[in-house]
Amino acid sequence: MTVPQEQFDDLLSRTALAALFYYPEIAIDDDEYDLQRDIAYCLEPIDGLPPEDLERLRTVVGRVITNPSAHRSELLALVIELAPPPRE
């Protein structure tokens, strides 16, 4: 099953938002913060990927949230790999 591009666009938007509000001390300052919950929120729009691809996305999304400058190109490359080709 192919995941529509719109779902990947939503994933990217959610990841950018989660990264915007993340700061390294959040785990210390906020006892209720859970990175896994942010990752799950970002992955909500994605439906129909094989488990191994979903796990790859989960790992990269977590990296992007905690360090967007270092990992955003990795996420974009993975989305390009997994997304359907553009329609002509």
N, C-alpha and C positions, 0 to 999 in steps of 0.2 A: 504494500500500500504506500502510495506517495503522500507525503505531508504537504499540504498547500503552502505556497510562499507566504501567505498572510499569517499563518501560524508561526513561521520563523520570524517574521517581522515583529509579531507580538512578543515573542521570546526575547528578541534583541531590545525592544523597548523596555520590557520588564527588567531585564538584566542591567540596562543603563540606569534605570531608576533605583534599583537595589544598590548598585555601586555608588551612586550619587549620595545616598544616605548612610553608607557604610563608613566607619572610621575605625582604626585599629583598636582603640580602647573600648569599643562598644561592649565587648564581652565582659569587661571589668566594670564599666559604668552602668550597664543594664543587665541585671540578673536574668531577665526574661528573653534576652536576645538569643536567637538560634540561627546560625548560618544555614543549616539544613532547611529550615522553614523558608528562608529567602530563596534558596535554590529551588525548592518545590514550587513556590509561587511563580518563579520565572519559567519553569517547565510546564506549568498548567496548560498552556495552549497547544502543546505538542502532543499529538495523538497518533498512534499507528507506527511508531518507529520500532525496529527490532531492539530487544533489551540491550545488546552490546552498543548500539549507537546511542541509545538513551543514556547509558552509563558514561559514554565519552562526553556527551553534552553536559551531563551533570557535573563531571569533573571540571570541564573548562568553564562553565558558568560560575562555579565556586571560585575558581582562580580569578575570573574577571571581576567578580564582586569585590574581592579583597585587594586586587591590584590591577585595575583596568589598563593602565598604561603598558604594563608588561605583557598582558594576555589578550587584549582585544583583537589583535590580528589573528591569533589562534582560533578564537571563537568565530570570527568572520570566515576564515578558511573552512572550518568545519561546517558552518551553515551553508556555504557555497557547495561543499561536497554533498551534503544531505538534501538540500532543497531541489525541487524539480527545475529542469531547465526553463528559462523564460520562453513564453509563447511568442511566436512571430506574427 
